[in-house]
Amino acid sequence: MQGLLKPAFISLVALVVALPLGANAQDAKQVPQSRTEMQLSFAPLVKQTAGAVVNVYAEKTVQRQSPFAGDPFFEQFFGQQMPNRTEKQSSLGSGVIVEANGTVVTNNHVIEGADDIKVALSDGREFPCKVILRDDRVDLAVLKIETKANFPTLAIGNSDAVEVGDLVLAIGNPFGVGQTVTSGIVSALARNQVVKNEFGFFIQTDASINPGNSGGALMNMKGELIGINTAIFSRGGGSNGIGFAIPANLVKVFLTSADAGAKSFERPYVGATFDAVTSEVAEALGLDKARGALVVKVTEGGPAAKAGLKAGEIITAVNGIPVEHPDALLYRLTTAGLGSAVNLSVVENGGEQQLPLTLERAPETSPRDQRTIGGRTPFTGAVVENLSPRVADELRMPTESTGVVIAEVKDDSPAGRLGFEPKDIIVSINGSPVQTTQVLEQMADADPGFWRVEIERDGQRIRQFFR
């Protein structure tokens, strides 16, 4: 069973043997040759790096409904409004200090919904911190410790240099028992379909990782951060020897956005949709194995169309780095960074060509023209916007979506009580298409009395009738 390393994930400290540093470090790898080498210790590496791995405590206040709500006997004495109670929920995870000013990287799911966040250092000191940037799609968050002290840091390595079989250390706070270090190897790369979110490209390791390790460090033998521990495969909640970490190169890009003051993390807009390459497709195109990203649809006027990409082609590499699946393509484009140009290796009809692609922000092709619908309508209390690739990306929707979308539904509004939800696309009213927010507002002001509404939700058409 797969799952995120829920608040309380172990924080592994990285360990390191005396391998030469520099560009040729990868060439210096070797297996132990003697009993003496087998007795080498990770202790020096742990001492060097453990101080940069912290425990993250997140606390949020939740409302609990009275267990007697709806019970006629108790409502007879206490009235219809049964008292609800509030309680505080705490979660525990890990984090890594990556800048001396107290900048910490952790998983988004560790701090999601938290009202109060604190970090505890390995020396026992505790500090409050604030959220600088967070994103649920890549499951990363950047925190800032609210003090002017200098802190130990963990250097961020190049996760593209990681190979299957490399020794690694994991540092974190599993099950809340305190900082713990485990060792293992990298057991696989480019893993996807690990957790249910929009991003899937993980380093797999057999270093023991458990709940509480989320947000902790996965380190190489040079004491560099190569990944943020994020998820595990588990049947009983504990480590079964398969853990997953977000690669450090994605952490670098995310951290750059946070340092630049970005309010949200933007991924490149390609203007195309992709699917996995099946064995049948690979055989038809003369590929030696089923890998790459199959182009399903290209949006007219988008970056992919400008680059000459066509439906039916397969992208096999980005800047010469192989692409295993569509998630790997998204990873390569995201880590290349907005504004950069990449070369795509594209296969079609047995031939391969190189196509240059400029990575752009999702455009606002039509003004969003945000409006809040009022009056006597089923949409009263709904905040609507014109869909564009930018708006769709902000709402976590397919960027090729078009029309008018509900961006927000006001609490206890007619729209909310009637079941309208954010991300609903309003297709038509009484048979007339709704193409812009202005058209929707005009229809609402006309107040026809009888409403036949068609919406699109998660790709499904839903028809509703209101009076």
C-alpha positions in Angstrom: 0.0 0.0 0.0 1.4 3.4 -0.9 1.2 6.6 1.1 2.7 9.9 2.0 5.0 9.9 5.0 2.4 11.6 7.1 3.5 14.1 9.8 6.0 12.1 11.6 8.5 11.0 9.0 12.1 10.2 9.7 14.9 12.6 9.1 17.9 10.7 7.8 21.2 12.3 8.0 23.5 11.6 5.1 26.7 9.7 5.6 29.8 9.9 3.7 33.0 8.0 3.1 36.2 9.6 2.0 35.5 9.8 -1.7 37.2 12.4 -3.8 35.1 15.5 -4.4 34.7 17.3 -7.7 33.6 16.5 -11.2 35.2 13.0 -11.1 33.6 11.9 -7.9 31.2 9.6 -9.8 34.2 7.9 -11.5 35.7 7.1 -8.0 32.9 4.9 -6.8 33.9 1.4 -5.8 32.6 -1.5 -3.7 34.4 -2.4 -0.4 37.6 -4.3 -1.1 38.6 -5.5 2.4 37.4 -6.1 5.9 38.9 -2.8 6.9 36.8 -1.0 4.3 33.7 -2.9 5.5 34.3 -1.4 9.0 34.2 2.2 7.8 31.7 4.4 9.6 29.1 6.9 8.6 29.6 8.8 11.9 31.8 11.6 10.5 29.2 12.3 7.8 26.4 12.3 10.3 28.2 14.7 12.6 28.8 17.0 9.7 25.2 17.1 8.5 22.7 16.2 11.2 22.4 19.7 12.6 20.8 20.9 9.3 17.9 18.4 9.7 15.0 19.6 11.9 11.8 18.4 13.3 8.7 20.2 12.0 5.7 20.6 14.3 2.5 21.8 12.6 -0.7 22.5 14.6 -4.1 23.4 13.4 -7.5 24.1 15.0 -10.5 22.0 13.8 -14.2 22.2 14.5 -15.8 19.0 15.9 -19.5 18.6 15.6 -21.4 17.6 18.7 -22.1 13.9 18.8 -25.7 14.8 19.8 -26.4 17.0 16.8 -29.6 15.8 15.2 -30.7 13.8 18.2 -34.3 14.9 19.0 -34.0 14.2 22.7 -31.0 16.4 23.2 -32.3 19.1 20.9 -35.5 19.3 22.9 -33.4 20.5 25.9 -30.6 22.3 24.2 -32.3 23.7 21.1 -31.5 23.1 17.4 -28.0 24.6 17.7 -26.0 21.9 19.5 -22.7 23.3 20.7 -19.7 22.3 18.7 -16.2 22.1 20.1 -12.8 23.1 18.8 -9.7 21.1 19.2 -6.1 21.3 18.2 -4.5 18.7 16.0 -0.7 18.3 15.8 1.4 16.6 13.2 5.1 15.9 13.1 7.5 15.8 10.2 11.0 16.7 9.3 12.7 19.5 7.3 16.1 20.5 6.0 17.8 23.8 6.5 19.2 24.8 3.1 20.2 28.5 3.7 22.0 29.9 6.8 19.3 32.5 7.3 16.9 29.7 8.5 15.3 28.7 5.2 13.8 25.2 5.6 12.5 22.8 2.9 9.9 20.2 3.8 6.9 18.5 2.3 3.7 20.4 1.8 1.6 17.6 3.3 3.6 18.1 6.6 2.4 21.7 7.1 -0.9 21.7 5.1 -3.7 23.5 6.9 -1.5 24.4 9.8 -2.2 27.5 11.9 1.1 27.4 13.8 4.4 25.9 12.7 7.6 25.4 14.7 10.9 23.7 14.0 13.1 22.0 16.6 16.8 21.7 15.9 18.9 18.6 16.9 20.4 20.7 19.8 17.0 21.1 21.3 16.3 24.7 20.3 12.8 25.5 19.0 11.7 28.4 16.7 8.5 29.5 15.2 8.5 29.8 11.4 6.3 31.1 8.6 5.4 29.6 5.2 7.2 31.3 2.3 6.0 29.1 -0.5 4.0 25.9 -0.8 2.6 23.8 -3.6 0.5 20.7 -3.3 1.3 19.4 -6.8 5.0 19.0 -6.2 4.4 18.4 -2.4 7.1 20.9 -1.4 7.1 23.9 1.1 9.6 26.5 2.0 9.6 27.8 5.6 11.6 30.6 7.2 12.7 30.4 10.8 11.7 33.7 12.5 15.0 34.7 14.0 18.1 36.4 12.8 20.5 33.6 14.0 22.7 31.7 11.6 22.0 28.0 11.1 23.9 24.9 9.9 22.9 24.0 6.3 22.9 21.0 4.0 24.3 21.7 0.5 22.0 20.7 -2.3 23.5 18.2 -4.7 22.8 17.3 -8.3 20.2 14.6 -8.3 20.8 13.8 -12.0 24.2 12.4 -10.9 22.5 9.8 -8.7 22.7 6.2 -9.9 21.0 3.0 -8.9 23.2 1.4 -6.3 24.6 4.6 -4.7 24.9 4.6 -1.0 22.6 7.0 0.8 21.6 8.1 4.3 18.2 9.2 5.4 17.7 11.6 8.4 14.4 12.4 10.0 12.1 11.9 13.0 10.2 8.7 12.5 7.2 8.1 14.7 8.3 11.1 16.8 11.0 9.1 18.6 13.7 11.7 17.8 16.3 12.3 15.1 17.2 9.0 13.4 19.7 8.1 10.7 19.3 5.1 8.5 21.4 3.9 5.5 20.7 2.1 2.3 21.1 2.4 -1.4 19.3 4.0 -4.3 17.1 1.1 -5.6 15.4 2.8 -8.6 15.0 6.2 -10.3 12.3 8.1 -12.1 9.5 6.3 -10.2 6.0 7.6 -10.9 2.4 6.7 -9.8 3.7 6.7 -6.2 1.1 9.1 -4.7 -2.1 10.6 -6.0 -1.0 14.0 -7.1 -0.1 15.7 -10.4 3.6 15.1 -10.1 5.4 11.8 -10.2 9.2 11.5 -10.5 10.9 10.0 -7.4 14.2 8.5 -6.3 13.5 5.1 -4.7 15.6 3.9 -1.8 15.7 1.0 0.6 17.0 3.2 3.5 14.4 2.8 6.2 11.8 5.6 6.1 8.7 5.8 8.3 5.9 8.2 9.2 7.6 11.3 10.6 10.4 11.2 8.0 8.4 13.3 5.6 10.4 16.3 4.6 13.6 14.9 5.9 16.9 14.5 4.0 18.1 11.8 1.7 21.9 12.4 1.4 24.8 11.0 -0.7 28.2 10.1 0.5 29.5 13.7 0.0 27.0 15.0 2.6 24.8 16.6 -0.1 21.0 16.7 -0.2 19.9 14.6 -3.1 16.2 14.3 -2.2 13.4 15.1 0.2 11.9 11.9 1.7 8.2 11.9 0.9 6.4 8.6 0.7 6.6 4.9 1.4 5.1 1.6 0.2 3.7 0.0 3.3 1.2 -2.7 4.3 1.1 -1.8 8.0 2.3 1.8 8.2 6.0 1.0 8.8 8.9 0.7 6.5 8.9 -2.2 4.1 12.2 -1.2 2.4 10.7 1.0 -0.3 10.8 4.7 0.2 10.5 7.6 -2.2 12.2 11.1 -2.3 11.6 14.2 -4.4 14.8 14.8 -6.4 17.0 17.7 -5.2 17.0 19.4 -8.7 13.3 20.0 -8.3 14.0 21.4 -4.8 16.5 23.8 -6.3 13.9 25.2 -8.8 11.3 25.5 -6.1 13.7 27.2 -3.7 14.7 29.7 -6.4 11.0 30.7 -6.8 10.7 31.1 -3.1 13.8 33.3 -2.9 12.5 35.4 -5.7 9.3 36.2 -3.7 6.9 34.1 -5.9 3.4 33.7 -4.5 2.9 30.4 -6.3 5.1 27.9 -8.0 4.7 28.1 -11.8 5.5 25.2 -14.1 6.2 25.6 -17.8 3.2 25.7 -20.1 3.7 23.4 -23.1 0.4 23.6 -24.8 0.1 19.9 -25.4 -1.2 16.8 -23.6 0.7 13.5 -23.3 0.1 9.8 -22.6 2.4 6.9 -21.8 3.8 4.8 -24.6 2.4 1.3 -24.8 4.2 -1.7 -26.1 2.0 -1.7 -29.2 2.8 2.0 -30.0 6.5 1.4 -29.4 6.5 -1.6 -31.8 4.6 0.3 -34.5 7.1 3.2 -34.3 10.1 0.9 -34.2 11.2 1.7 -30.7 13.3 -0.9 -28.9 11.2 -0.4 -25.7 8.0 1.3 -24.5 9.3 4.6 -23.1 8.8 8.3 -23.7 5.8 10.6 -23.8 3.2 10.2 -26.6 1.8 13.5 -27.9 -2.0 13.3 -27.8 -3.1 16.8 -28.6 -1.3 20.1 -29.4 -3.0 23.4 -28.6 -3.0 25.8 -31.6 -0.7 28.8 -31.0 1.0 27.2 -27.9 4.7 26.6 -27.4 4.5 23.0 -28.6 2.8 24.1 -31.8 5.4 26.8 -32.4 8.1 24.2 -31.9 6.6 22.0 -34.6 5.4 19.2 -32.3 2.5 17.1 -33.7 0.0 14.6 -32.3 1.3 11.0 -32.7 4.9 11.9 -32.1 6.9 10.6 -29.2 9.3 12.6 -27.0 12.1 10.3 -25.9 14.6 12.8 -24.4 15.0 16.4 -23.2 18.5 17.9 -23.7 19.8 14.4 -24.3 18.4 13.0 -21.1 16.0 10.1 -21.6 12.4 10.5 -20.8 10.8 7.4 -19.4 7.1 8.6 -19.2 5.0 11.8 -19.3 5.8 12.5 -15.6 9.5 12.4 -16.4 8.9 14.9 -19.3 7.1 17.3 -16.9 10.0 16.9 -14.4 12.7 17.6 -17.0 10.8 20.7 -18.3 10.1 22.0 -14.8 13.7 21.7 -13.6 14.9 23.3 -16.8 13.1 26.5 -15.6 10.8 29.1 -17.1 12.4 31.2 -19.8 14.9 28.6 -20.9 15.0 26.7 -24.2 15.3 22.9 -24.4 15.9 20.4 -27.2 13.3 17.7 -27.5 14.3 14.4 -29.1 11.2 13.4 -31.1 10.5 10.1 -32.9 8.0 9.7 -35.7 7.8 7.0 -38.5 11.1 5.5 -37.4 13.0 8.8 -37.7 14.3 11.1 -34.9 14.6 14.8 -35.0 15.5 17.6 -32.6 12.9 20.3 -31.9 13.7 23.4 -29.8 11.1 24.4 -27.3 10.9 27.6 -25.3 9.5 27.2 -21.8 6.9 29.9 -21.1 4.5 30.8 -18.4 0.9 29.7 -18.9 -0.7 32.7 -20.8 -3.9 34.5 -19.9 -5.2 34.2 -23.5 -8.5 35.9 -22.5 -8.9 38.3 -19.6 -10.2 36.4 -16.5 -12.8 39.2 -15.8 -13.6 37.8 -12.4 -17.2 38.5 -11.3 -19.3 37.6 -8.2 -22.8 36.7 -9.3 -25.6 38.3 -7.2 -29.4 38.7 -7.4 -32.0 35.9 -7.4 -30.2 33.1 -9.3 -28.8 29.6 -8.7 -25.3 31.1 -9.1 -25.7 33.8 -6.4 -22.5 33.7 -4.3 -20.4 32.1 -7.0 -17.1 33.8 -8.1 -16.6 33.1 -11.8 -13.7 33.7 -14.2 -13.0 33.2 -17.9 -10.8 30.2 -18.4 -7.4 30.5 -19.9 -4.3 28.3 -19.5 -3.2 30.6 -16.6 -6.5 30.4 -14.7 -6.8 26.7 -15.4 -3.2 26.1 -14.0 -4.0 28.2 -10.9 -7.2 26.1 -10.3 -5.3 22.8 -10.9 -7.4 22.1 -14.0 -6.3 20.8 -17.5 -4.7 23.9 -19.2 -6.7 23.2 -22.4 -10.0 23.9 -20.6 -12.2 26.7 -22.0 -15.3 28.6 -21.0 -16.5 30.1 -17.7 -15.4 28.4 -14.5 -16.5 28.8 -10.9 -13.4 29.8 -9.0 -15.0 30.1 -5.6 -18.3 29.6 -3.9 -19.2 31.8 -0.9 -20.0 30.1 2.3 -23.8 29.6 2.9 -24.7 31.1 -0.5 -27.4 29.8 -2.8 -24.8 28.5 -5.2 -23.2 26.5 -2.4 -26.5 25.2 -1.1 -27.4 24.0 -4.6 -24.2 22.0 -4.9 -22.0 24.1 -7.2 -18.3 23.6 -6.6 -15.1 25.3 -7.5 -13.7 24.1 -10.9 -17.3 23.6 -12.3 -17.4 24.8 -15.9 -20.7 26.4 -16.7 -21.5 25.1 -20.2 -25.0 26.5 -21.0 -28.1 28.0 -19.4 -31.5 27.1 -20.9 -29.7 25.8 -24.0 -27.7 29.0 -24.7 -23.9 28.6 -24.4 -22.1 30.5 -21.7 -18.9 31.7 -23.3 -17.8 34.6 -21.0 -18.4 35.8 -17.5 -20.2 38.9 -19.0 -22.7 36.6 -20.8 -23.3 34.7 -17.6 -24.0 37.8 -15.6 -26.4 39.1 -18.3 -28.3 35.8 -18.2 -28.4 36.0 -14.5 -29.7 39.5 -14.5 -32.5 38.5 -17.0 -33.9 36.1 -14.2 -35.8 33.7 -16.5 -37.4 32.0 -13.5 -36.7 28.6 -14.8 -33.1 27.4 -15.1 -31.8 24.5 -17.1 -28.1 24.5 -16.3 -25.4 22.3 -17.8 -22.0 22.1 -16.2 -18.9 20.1 -16.7 -17.3 18.6 -13.6 -14.2 16.4 -13.8 -14.8 15.7 -17.5 -18.5 14.7 -17.0 -21.5 16.7 -18.1 -24.2 17.3 -15.5 -27.6 18.8 -16.2 -29.7 20.4 -13.4 -33.0 22.2 -13.2 -34.0 25.0 -10.8 -36.9 27.4 -10.3 
